[in-house]
Amino acid sequence: MKKIEPAGVFEGEFELPGDKSVTHRAIMFNGGAEGEAVITNALMGGDCLSTCQCMRALGAEIEIDGTTLRVRGTPHFRTGVRLNCGNSGTTMRLLTGFAAGKNIAAELLGDESLSSRPMARVAAPLSLLGADIRTTDGHAPVHVSPAPLRGTEVVLSIASAQVKSAVLLAGLSADGETCVREPQKTRDHTERMLAAMGADISTDGNAVRVKKSRLKAADVCVPADISSAAYFMALGALKGRTLSKNVGINPTRTGILTAFDRLGVTYSLLNRRVSGGEETADILVEKSPMRGITLAAEDVPSMIDELPLVALLCAFADGESRISGARELRVKESDRIRSTTEMIAALGGICVETEDGFFIRGRSSLAGGDVRSYLDHRIAMTAAVGLLASERGGSIDRPDCCAISFPDFFKKLGI
């Protein structure tokens, strides 16, 4: 249990951890590439450590020194391995695709939470390429067996960067061309990094094409994670003024800024620059009066991780807000539609759960209270923002789950 007192004002400049999505991919792709690479400003939370553990089991050599990693890859994975993915859905889903093309046998397993999350959504499209993948009633453990792959067109029914990435990674080893079409464009870190590592890959709108390719190791400087920066940005909007440094502003990840635009939040992008194919900036956010907003399915993919936080901001906004088309939240570390609704209610706000999102009636202030984390890092960190911005503060149970993506979260907050 962590007690949090309300903050009268929240101001400061923040150096934030590296992007989790980019870190996962830098470790995994270099682990399966020819040569050696150095990864700097990596996020070494629990999920990315799971990716390190799995790539080591497959034969990669990985040295860790703080937030710097040295990776010596192996294009030929070991067979007959058990890959413990911990709590990391990214690790399990991407590695299922990567391993499918490596002519190996592997079992991918995870903790209780990960074992409850859907994996058939990955196995089904991979089977179209000829992959031999068996789930356990649609969940983990997932078993991959050797099979030759053939490129084909895969039309995804859900907008999921993880599923898209799994198919693209399998496509690296498939004969012919593999084309993935998604209903809405999702984060494109996989496409950018594979291109930088020599893959024959191209993008046309919502379609991505890849041909058989061998990856060459490439150094990666990981930008700060906008999903982590978002909590400090939100506190700037609610309680003062914050500057988040060197934040990745990949256009497939900046949905939080779209939400800020609609809410009426005052922010600026300073010192814009490009590093390793990813654009970064310092993001200045200032206290702002907010208004109710509407978000629909086409808005969701670029802010999927930030939606609990966006819902919290709506609870402080003037008027009513509706968020729909976010059914994907139900299969995250918790059912984030339900857990977000209960979190806002515990803080004293008004949030009604719908089948695929929320209806929120804003209030000028929230009283605070005792909040469950559901062992979900996004819920715990969003609750911390809500308690700091509340009238009386309160507590969060089992807050250690924040270490999955942001080990120093509470230290950075100064609480």
C-alpha positions, 0 to 999 in steps of 0.5 A: 500500500502506498499513501499519496498526499495531494500536491498543491503545485506540480512543476519540474523538468524530467528525464524519463526512461526509454521507450518500452516498445522500442527497447523490446524490439531493439533487444529482440531484433538485434538478438536475432541479427548478424553482428553486435549492437549497443543499445543505450537508454534502454528501459530495463523494467520487468517486461524488457528483462523478460525479452533479454531472458528469452533471447539469451535462451535462444542463443543471443549474448546480452551484457547489461550495464545500467541502461546500456546493453551490448547484444551479440546476435544469432540468426540461428535460434536454439531449438527445444527451448522454454521461453518464460515471457513473464508478464510481457505480452509484447515478448510472447506475441512478437517472439511467437512470430520470430520463432515460427520462421526459425525452424525450431521447437519452442514453448512460450509461457508466462505468469498467471496474468499473461496466461489469461490473455488471448494468443489465438489472435497471433496464432491464426494469422501466422498459420496463414503463412504455414506456421505450426503453432498451438495455443492452450485453449487460445492462451499460453503456453504457446507451442511453436514447431518447425514448419516452412513458411510461405509469404501471403496476404494477411488482413487483420481484423483488429488493430494490433501492433503486436500481431502485425509485428509477429507476422512481419517477423515471420515474414522475414523467413518466408518464401515470397512476399508477406503483406499485412493489412491492418484496419487502422494504422498502429505503432510502426516501430517494428517497420522502422527498426527492421528497415534500419537493420536491412530488411526488405520492407515497405509501407503503403498506407495501412499495408506493410510488405516484407520479403525474406531478409537477414538482419544486420545488427544496428545500434539503437539510442532509445527515446524516452517513452511518451507513455511514461512521459504522459503521466508527468504531462498530465500533472502539468495540465492539472497542477502546474508546469512540466517539461519532459525531455527527449520524448519519442514523438513517432506519429503512430504514438502521439494520440495523447497529444490528439487528446490534449488538443481536444481537451484544450491542454496547452503544450509545446514541442521544443527542440525537435530532432531525429535519432535512429529514425525516430523523432524526439522532442521536449514536451512542455505542458502547462496548467489548462482548463479542460473540456469534455471530448469524444474519442472513437475507434479511429483515435484509439490505436495511437493512444491505447496505453494512455486511455486510462489516463485520458479517461482520468483527465476527462473526469477533471474536465468541464462537461461530458466525455465519451470514449468508444472503440476501445474493446482492446482494453479488456485484454490488457494486464487487467480489464482496463475498461472495468479497472479504469471505471472503478479507479475513477469512481474510487477517486470520487469521479463519475465514470460509467463502463460501456461495452467498448469504452467509457462515459465520463461526467467531469467535475472540477475536483475529485476527493481522492480515496483508496484505489486498487492497482489490479497489479496493472502498471498503467492503472497504478500510475494513473491512480497516482496522478489522480491522487496527486491532483485530488483534494485529500489524496489516498492510497494505492494497493500493490504499487510495485507493479509500476516496475514493469514499465517504469521502475523509478516512477514514484521516485521521479514523482518525488513521493 
